[in-house]
Structure formats: C-alpha cells, structure tokens
C-alpha cells in the first residue's frame, strides 16, 4: 500500500474489522483485460487517474476503471495525468518490479475529469495481486515501523487477519 499524501493516512483509536468511465468502447480494453493481456500487446485503455506522476516517482502514474487499476510507466512527459483526470492512453503491456503495467507509448487524451473511484474496503490479510494499484481502505494496529536511509518509512498494519505493509515516500 502506498498512500498518495498525508491525508490518505488517518489515525484511529482502535482497529475495526467507482465513478470512473466505463470500459469496453470500440477499440478500448478494460483495465482487467489489459492486466490479463500478454506482455508486449499493444492496447488502448481508459480510466480515472488515481495516482498522478510525482507522488511515488516522476515516471509512474496509475489509473483505475470499474474493472481494476494499472500502473503506467511513462517514457516521456505526457501531460494530462492530474489526479481525477479521465484519460485514454495507448501503450504496451509490460511489467515493472513485478507489477502489471501499461507502458505509455502513444498520446494521452483527457476528455475531462471524473470522480475518484470509491476505495475498496479490505481486511489487511486479504490484500492480493488483484488489489494492485487499486484504491483501498484498510484499518489495523501499526507495527514494525522502519525508516530507510532514503527517508522512506514503512510499517505494517494488522486487523487480525494478517499484516499489510504500508510504504510512505520520503516526500510525505
């Protein structure tokens, strides 16, 4: 889990157990279809930007539709990828550090803004590959906090169902 800004982390006293454009238009794959596509497949997808470039890395963004989310490694400054922007992108299915990605190789079009998808409520031990790049809400007791020499802080939260690692970029 990688919060985007300090507002994405809320302290609670005790642990307790979207609105994006529809995929499937002519020539546009859903994000679930893109994630399942073979590596090097050329695709066009659309979704709402849930992680703009510069939060985790200048060359990384993420978009989400009603079927899932995907990371976008950017080969160049593509513009139009602000938080909440509805975008359509073309690229090549790839992986980055084990994550399913669409490497943006074509123009990014943005027909406006969209509502952020509602975060999926998850139990900490149930988070899986299917939740990769998806907005989630998880609550649990904090344990095992560590700070790397780069300034990145990581810790685990656990609601009793198993630990979930959370990483905060140094900029946060």
C-alpha positions as CSV (number, residue, x, y, z in Angstrom):
1,X,0.0,0.0,0.0
2,X,1.4,3.4,-1.0
3,X,-0.6,6.4,0.3
4,X,-0.5,9.4,-2.1
5,X,-0.4,12.2,0.5
6,X,-0.7,12.6,4.3
7,X,-4.5,12.9,4.0
8,X,-4.6,9.2,2.9
9,X,-3.4,8.1,6.4
10,X,-5.9,8.6,9.2
11,X,-5.1,7.7,12.8
12,X,-8.0,5.8,14.5
13,X,-8.1,4.8,18.1
14,X,-8.9,1.1,17.6
15,X,-8.8,-1.1,14.6
16,X,-12.1,-2.2,13.0
17,X,-12.7,-5.1,11.1
18,X,-16.4,3.9,-8.9
19,X,-17.3,6.6,-10.5
20,X,-15.0,6.0,-13.5
21,X,-15.8,5.9,-17.1
22,X,-17.0,2.5,-18.4
23,X,-14.5,0.4,-20.4
24,X,-15.4,-1.6,-23.4
25,X,-15.9,1.1,-26.1
26,X,-14.8,0.3,-29.6
27,X,-11.1,-0.4,-29.6
28,X,-10.7,0.3,-25.9
29,X,-9.9,-2.6,-23.5
30,X,-10.9,-2.6,-19.9
31,X,-8.1,-2.4,-17.4
32,X,-8.9,-6.0,-16.3
33,X,-8.4,-7.1,-20.0
34,X,-5.2,-5.1,-20.2
35,X,-3.8,-6.7,-17.0
36,X,-4.6,-10.2,-18.4
37,X,-3.1,-9.4,-21.8
38,X,0.2,-11.0,-22.9
39,X,3.4,-9.0,-22.5
40,X,4.1,-6.6,-25.4
41,X,0.5,-6.5,-26.5
42,X,-0.5,-3.0,-27.8
43,X,-3.6,-1.7,-26.1
44,X,-5.7,1.3,-25.6
45,X,-7.4,1.8,-22.2
46,X,-9.2,4.5,-20.3
47,X,-9.8,5.3,-16.6
48,X,-9.5,7.9,-13.9
49,X,-6.1,8.9,-12.6
50,X,-5.8,7.8,-9.0
51,X,-2.0,8.3,-8.7
52,X,-0.5,11.2,-10.7
53,X,3.1,11.3,-11.7
54,X,5.4,12.7,-8.9
55,X,3.8,11.0,-5.9
56,X,5.8,7.8,-6.0
57,X,8.1,8.6,-8.9
58,X,8.0,11.3,-11.7
59,X,7.7,8.5,-14.3
60,X,4.9,6.5,-12.6
61,X,1.1,7.0,-12.6
62,X,-1.9,4.8,-12.1
63,X,-5.4,4.8,-13.5
64,X,-8.5,2.8,-12.4
65,X,-11.8,1.8,-14.1
66,X,-14.7,-0.3,-12.8
67,X,-12.7,-3.5,-13.5
68,X,-9.4,-2.7,-11.8
69,X,-6.3,-0.5,-11.9
70,X,-3.0,-0.5,-13.6
71,X,0.4,1.3,-13.2
72,X,1.6,3.4,-16.1
73,X,5.4,3.7,-16.5
74,X,5.8,6.9,-18.6
75,X,8.5,7.1,-21.2
76,X,8.1,10.8,-21.6
77,X,6.3,13.8,-20.1
78,X,2.8,13.0,-21.3
79,X,0.8,15.7,-19.5
80,X,-2.9,15.4,-18.7
81,X,-2.4,13.0,-15.9
82,X,-3.6,15.0,-12.9
83,X,-5.5,13.4,-10.1
84,X,-9.1,12.8,-11.1
85,X,-8.4,13.3,-14.9
86,X,-10.3,10.9,-17.1
87,X,-7.8,9.7,-19.6
88,X,-7.4,7.4,-22.6
89,X,-3.9,6.0,-23.2
90,X,-2.2,3.7,-25.6
91,X,0.7,1.6,-24.8
92,X,2.4,-1.8,-24.5
93,X,1.5,-4.3,-21.8
94,X,4.6,-4.8,-19.6
95,X,5.7,-5.4,-16.0
96,X,7.7,-3.2,-13.6
97,X,9.1,-4.7,-10.4
98,X,6.6,-7.5,-10.6
99,X,3.6,-5.1,-11.2
100,X,1.3,-5.3,-14.2
101,X,1.8,-2.2,-16.2
102,X,0.9,-0.4,-19.5
103,X,4.0,1.4,-20.8
104,X,2.5,4.6,-22.3
105,X,3.8,4.9,-25.9
106,X,1.0,7.0,-27.5
107,X,-0.8,10.2,-26.9
108,X,-2.8,10.7,-23.8
109,X,-6.2,12.2,-24.3
110,X,-8.2,13.6,-21.5
111,X,-11.9,14.3,-22.0
112,X,-12.2,16.0,-18.6
113,X,-12.3,14.9,-15.0
114,X,-14.1,12.1,-13.2
115,X,-14.9,11.2,-9.7
116,X,-12.3,9.2,-7.9
117,X,-13.4,5.6,-7.6
118,X,-14.7,4.6,-4.2
119,X,-11.9,2.9,-2.3
120,X,-12.4,-0.8,-1.7
121,X,-12.7,-1.7,2.0
122,X,-10.2,-4.6,2.6
123,X,-9.0,-6.7,5.5
124,X,-5.3,-6.4,5.9
125,X,-4.6,-10.1,5.4
126,X,-6.9,-10.3,2.3
127,X,-5.0,-7.8,0.1
128,X,-3.7,-9.6,-3.0
129,X,-2.4,-9.1,-6.5
130,X,-6.0,-8.3,-7.6
131,X,-5.7,-5.2,-5.5
132,X,-2.5,-3.9,-7.1
133,X,-2.8,-0.2,-7.9
134,X,-6.5,-0.1,-6.7
135,X,-7.6,2.5,-4.1
136,X,-8.2,0.6,-0.9
137,X,-9.1,1.4,2.7
138,X,-7.5,-0.8,5.4
139,X,-7.5,-0.3,9.2
140,X,-5.3,-2.1,11.7
141,X,-2.8,-1.8,14.5
142,X,0.6,-0.4,13.5
143,X,3.7,-2.5,14.0
144,X,7.2,-2.8,12.8
145,X,7.9,0.8,11.7
146,X,11.2,1.3,9.8
147,X,12.9,4.3,8.1
148,X,15.3,3.7,5.2
149,X,18.3,5.9,4.6
150,X,16.4,7.4,1.7
151,X,13.8,8.7,4.2
152,X,11.1,6.3,3.1
153,X,9.1,5.0,6.0
154,X,7.4,1.5,6.0
155,X,5.3,-0.3,8.6
156,X,2.8,-3.0,8.8
157,X,-0.8,-2.7,9.9
158,X,-2.9,-5.7,11.0
159,X,-6.6,-6.0,11.7
160,X,-6.2,-9.6,13.0
161,X,-6.4,-11.2,9.5
162,X,-2.7,-10.8,8.7
163,X,-0.2,-8.0,8.1
164,X,-0.3,-5.5,5.3
165,X,2.9,-3.5,4.5
166,X,2.5,0.3,4.0
167,X,5.3,2.4,2.5
168,X,5.4,6.2,2.7
169,X,7.6,8.1,0.3
170,X,10.1,10.4,1.9
171,X,8.3,13.4,0.4
172,X,5.2,12.5,2.5
